[in-house]
Amino acid sequence: MRIQFHGAAQTVTGSQHLITVNDKNILLDCGLYQGKRAEARERNQSFAFDPKKVDVLILSHAHIDHSGNIPSLVKQGFSGEIICTHATRDLCANMLLDSGHIQEKDALFFNEKIRKAHEDPIEPLYTQEDAIEALNYFYPIPYHKSREILPDVELTFLDAGHMLGSTIVSLQIQDKDSNREIRLVFSGDIGRKNLPIIRDPQTVEHADILIMESTYGDRLHPPAPETDKELAEIVNRTHQRGGALVIPSFAVGRTQQIVYVFQQLVAEGRIPKLPIYVDSPLAVNVTEAFRSHPEVYDKEIQDYMYTYHDDDPFGFDQLHYTRSVEDSKQLNTKEEPFVVISASGMCEAGRILHHLRNRVGDPRNTVLIVGWQAPETLGRRLVDGQKTVRIFGEEHIVRAEVIQMGSLSGHADADELVGWVQAIGKKPRQTFLVHGEPDPANTLKKRLEDEVGLEEVFVPELYQAVRL
């Protein structure tokens, strides 16, 4: 049995891990690598394995850094099942088409604006049509229902508590080469307790081999229950200044959580009745998928819906979903205080760039960062406190208040990651830390060795192969 790490190795993007066992190949996730343009294009176009030889793909959840290169995989010959939860499949139906649209637009922009005269035009990484074709291979299964996905390989999904439909992957494998049973667990992205909407991450009874995320392996988040208090203070402070609150947010998961918290604050009278806009076509579509899966809501949101007789936790009088470009543009001329939630979450593309261009230079306004920001992104530059930032090729002085609020993070922090491993009944004999930059991963490695007593903890390099 062998594992090779084809993505999210010492970085937080492009999750792909290939398991070879009993002459079969199992791919865990097929995420899009996001980084500098040339490197990202090369990484996403060229798989270091043959997609035609992958027998099955197991998808932990729908976020693009885990699912976003599936259309390329299918385009290059993969024809097996893509196994995920029902909610993940429904989310991917929106997200992969949106990603295909972005790929087409990026190629068109490059060919018209950036390409030099002697260079050949580029093709989109994949198109919307490719994304639609990929959806034919999705095979959703429920949580906790074991299924044989290959001979001598049984899959069970547990709830990872990271986003709607997210999973911890548990594989019971009869390895014929070593003549032994192996329980391999892939954590996917582990969530936090007490997050809005979604259930808490589940614990694992047993793991022989553990592949585990380490995004926040060296830092702690504020307690999740303080989210509503902190958000109310930010809204009220910005409102008193007469400013706008601009929230760059991932369209899937984070936006719906923020909307739900706003709904509670409005219902309880803790913030003024100012207009709140969700300005992201993808977020609008994805919210419909959230509405379609109340079976995976946590008890808190179910109790809220019962208490307030509210069958739609993602809609209230002050909330407006904008679809058209015209409606989005009108927000740029608003003078009175308002809130706008817009993608992308790392401020790299989409309508959020227009809002930042128009609002970041005004000290009355607030930019609220609610998720992890990759290096070299505009979001990271804002978090790092850069005084000037480039948007659409122009320099803008940052005069708005910039706040990073970690309590809404969908990723477990260092203590929560350590606690999750401590709760495993039979501890892993080998652990591989992925989906984390080197410092967080190595900090978590030391804590797992010192505090949990794990003996073999590794931080694999990209393309490193390990025989088990």
N, C-alpha and C positions, 0 to 999 in steps of 0.2 A: 504494500500500500504506500502511496506517495501523495504528498501535497505540494503543489507549486503555487506561489503567490504572484499573481499577474496584475495586481492592482491594490490600492489602499495599503501598500507596504511602506511604512515610515512616512505616510502622508494620509490626508483625509479626503480622498476622492478616488473614483474609478474602481470600486470594489469588485474583485474577481479572484476567486481561489479555485484551483482545479484539483480535484481528488481523482486519482487513478487507483482502482481496486478491481480485482478479478477481471482484468482486461477491459474494464468499462471506465468511462470518463464522466464524472459528475462535476458540473460547474456550479459553484456557489456565487450567485449574483453575476450581473454583467453590466457594471456601472460605467457611466461616461466619465472619462478623465477630464478635469477642468483645471486649466492653468494657462501658461503662456501659449499664444495662438499656434505657433509652429509645432511646439512639442505636443500640445493637446491633439492637434490634427494627426500627427504621426502615430501617437499612441492609440488613438481611437480607430484609425484606419487599419492598423496592422496588428492583428492578434498574434501572440507568440505561440499559439497552438492552432491546430486545424479545426475550425468550427464544425466541419463535416464529421469529425470524429468524437464530438461531444454527444453523449447519449441522452443526457437529461440536464436541464437547468433548474436549480432551486432558487427561487427569488425570495429574499428575506422581507423586502418591502418595496414600496413604489418610488421612493426618492430617486432622483435622476442619477445621483452618484452610485446608485445600486442597480438601477434598471435601464438607464438611458442609452446603453449601447446594444440593447437587445435587437433593434432593427438591423444593425450592422451584422450581428451574429447570424441572423436568419438570412440576410442578403448574401452572406458568404458561405451558406450551405448548411447551417444547422437545421435539423428537421425533427428534433425530439420534442418532448413535452416541456413546457415551462410551468413548473408547479409553484403555486402561491395560494394565498387565501382569496376568498371571493372579493373582499374589499380591495385588496391589492390589484386584482385584475380590473375592477371597475375604475380605480384611480389611474392605472396605466393606460386605459382606453383614452383618457383625456391627456395625460401627461406626455405620452410618446408621440401623439399627433401634434401636440404643441411643440415638442422638441424637434420633430421633423420640419415643422413650419419655420422654426428658428434656424435650422441647418440650411434650409433653402434661402432664407433671407440673408444669412451670413455669407453664403457663397456668392449671392448676387451683389452684395455690398462690396465684397473683396474684389470681384471681377470688374466692377464699375469704378471703384474709388481708389483701391490700394495696389492692384496688380500693375507691375511695371510692363513696359511695352514688349520686352523680350520674354516674358513669362507666359506659360500656357494658362488658360482659365482653369479654375478648380471646379470640381463637381461637389454638390452637397454630400456630406458624410452619409446621410440618408434623407429620404423625402417622407412626406406625409403618407404617400402610397406605400412606401416600405414599412412604415409604422403600422398601417392597417393590416398588411400581410402578416406581420409578426404576431398580431393579436390572435390569429388563427391557431397558434401553437400553445396558447395559455390553457392551463388545466387547473382550475381552482379546487381546493379541498378545505374542509373545516379545520379549526383548531382541535387538537386532542384526538383526532381520528387517525390511527396509524394506517399506513398504506405501503405496500411493497412497490417500490418504484423501479427496481431492477432485481434480478435474482440475487437473493441473500442480502438485500439492502432495504431496510424498512424506515420510512420517514414519519416523524410526528412533529407537528407544529405546536409550540407554546406561544403565549402572548408576550411580546417583548416590551409592550407599554411605551413604545417610541412614537408611533403615529397610528392612524387607523389602519388595521390590517397587518401591522408589523409582527414579525415572528422571530422566535428563537428556533433554530433548526436542530432537531435531534435525529441522528442517523444511527440505527442499530445495524452493524455491518458484520457479516461472517466473512472474515478475510481468509481466503483459501490458501494463499501463500504461506501465511504464518499459522494457519489452522487455529485461529482464535477469534472470539467475538470482541468487537470494538464498538464502544459507544462514542461517537464523534459528535460534538456539540459546536455549532456555529452561533454565536450570540446575535448576529446581525447588529443593529444599533440598540443598545439597552436604554430604556426610558427611565423616568423618575416616578416616584410615588407622588400621589396627590396632584398630578397634572390634570387640567380640565379635559373633559370628554372621554379620554381613553382610560382603560383599566391599568392598574399597576403591573409592572413587569413580574412575570412568574419566576419561581425558583426551579432549579434543575436538580433532580434526585441523584444523577450519576453522570459522570463524564470521564472517559479515559483520555480522550484528546479534546482540547478546547481551543477553538479559534475565537478570539475575543476582541472587541473594539476597545480603543484606549483614548478616544478623542479628548476627554478632559481628565486624563490620568494624573495631572499635576495641579489641579485647582478645584476649588469648592464653589458651589452655587449658593446664593441666598436661599433660605427655605422657601419651598414652593407656596405654602399658605400665605406668604407675604406679597404674592404677586398682585392681588387686587389692591392692596394698600399702596404699594409702590406706584402702580399704574394710575390710581386715582390722584396721587400727589403730583405726578408728572402732568396729567391732563389739567388739573386745577391751576398749577403754576403757569403753564403755557397759556391757558385761557386768561389769567389775570394780566399777562403781558400783552394780550390781544393778538397772540400768534397762532400759527398752525402747527399741529403735531404731525410729523411725517414719519411713518413707520415702514421701512423696507422689510418685507416679510416674505418668507417662502410661501408660495401659493397653496401648498399642500400641508396641512397639519397646523402649522404655526398660525396662519391667518384665521383658521376656524377657531383655534383656541383663544386668540385675541378677541375675536368677535364675541365669543361666549362670555369672556370676562367683562367686556364692555356692556353686554346685555345685563349682567348681574349688577354692575355699578349703576346703570341707568335705573333698573328696577328698584334699587335700594336708595336712590336719590343721592348718591355719593359724588356724582359729577354733574356738571351743567348739561342741559339738553341741547348740546351742540351737534351739528350734522357730522356723521361718520361715514366715510366713503371707502368701499372696497373697490379699488381701481385696478383690476387685473382680470381679463377674460378667463384665464385659466382658473383663477381662484373662484370665480363665479361658477364655472362648470364643475370644479372639484367639490364645491360646497353641496351641490346636488348629490354627488356620490356619498358625502357624509350623511346627508339626510336619508339616504337609502339604506343605511346600515346601523339602525339603532340597536341591533342585537349585540354590538360590540361596545356600546357606551358604558361608562362606569356608573356606579350607583349614585354619585353626586349629581350628575346631569339628569339622571332619571328622576331623582327626588326633586330637583329644581323644576323639571317639566310638570311634575305632579302638583307641587306646591303652588306654582304660578299659573297652572292650567294652560301651559304653553307647549303646544305640539311642534313648535319650530324654534329651537334654541339658536338658530343662525339668522334670525330676522326680528327687527323691532322698528318702531316708528322713526327713530333718528338714523337708522342704517340704510344706506343706499348702495346698490351694486351697479357699477358703471360698466357697460360693454363697449359703447362706441368711442371712437377716437375723439369725436366732437365733445361728448360729455366729459372725457378726460381733460381735454384742453381747457374747458370752462373752469376747472378747478384752479388753473394757474392764474386766473384773474380775480379769485375770491379775496375779499378784503377782511371779512369777519373771521373769527376763530373757527377752526374745523379740524377734523382728524382725517388723514388719508392713509390707508394701508395698501401698499402696492408692491408688486414683484419687479425685479428679482430681489431675493433676500440678501445677496452679497453686493447689490447695487451695480451689477455688471451689464445688465441689459434691461429692456422693457420700459414701462411707463415711469418707474421710480426715478429714472435719470432725469426726466423732464421736471418732476416735482422737486428734486434736489437742486437742479440748475436754478429754479425759480425761488427756492426758499432758503438755501443753505447760507446765503449772505446776509440774512436778516436776523439780528440778535433776539427778536421777539419769538422766533420759531424754535422748535425742538426737533432734532432727529433722534429717534429712538431705535437703537439696534437691538434686536431680540434673538439673534442666533450667532453661531460660530461663523467667523469671517476668514476665508482662505487668504494666504499671503498673496500679495500683488493685486488684490481686488480693491475697488473703491471703498467698499465697506470696511476693510481692514485699515485703510488709510485714515478714514474718519475715526475709527476706534482708537488708532494710535495717536490721534491728536494733531495730525498734519494741519498746518495753518492755511495751506492752499491745496486745492485738488483740481484735477483736470476732468471736465465733463464735456463730452462732445467736442473734444479738441481745444476747449477754452479753459483758462485758469479761473478759478473762483475762490475768493477768500472765504474761509469758514468762520462765520460770525454766529451762526445758530448754536444753541446748546446741543451738545452731542452726548447721549447717555447710552451705555450698554447695560441691558437688564438681563442678567443671567438666570433669573428665576423662571423664565419661560422656556429655557433651553429644553429641547427634547432628548438630550443626552444625559445620562447619569454622570455625576461628578466623581471625583477620585474616591471619596468615602463610600459612595453608593456602588461603585464598581467593585471595590474591595469587599463590601458587605454582600454583594451578589455572589461572589466566588466563595465567601465564607459559608454561605447558605447551601452550597452544593453538598449533598450527602456524602457521596463517594468522590473525593477530589481527583482532578486530572493528574495523570502522570507526566503529561507534556502539555504546555500551554503556549500558544502563539499569539502575540499581541499585534493587531493590525489596526487600520483605520485610526491612526494617530501619528502626529509628528514625533520626531525622535525624542525630544525632551519629555513630553507627557508619557510616551510609551515606556521609556526607560525608568522614569519615576514610578510608574505603576508596577513595572517588573520588580523593582526592589521592594515595594510594599507587599506584593504578593508573596515574595520569598520570605521577608522578615515577619510579616503579620499573619499570613495564612499558612506558611510553611511549605509552599510549593517548591519543588526541587528543580524542575526543568522548565524554565520560563524563557522564551526566546522572542526577540524582536526581528523578524525576518526582513531581508532585503528584497527589493523588487526582483522577480523572476527566480528567487532562491527556491530550490526544490529540496524537500526533506523526505527521506524514507523512514517509515514507521515500523 
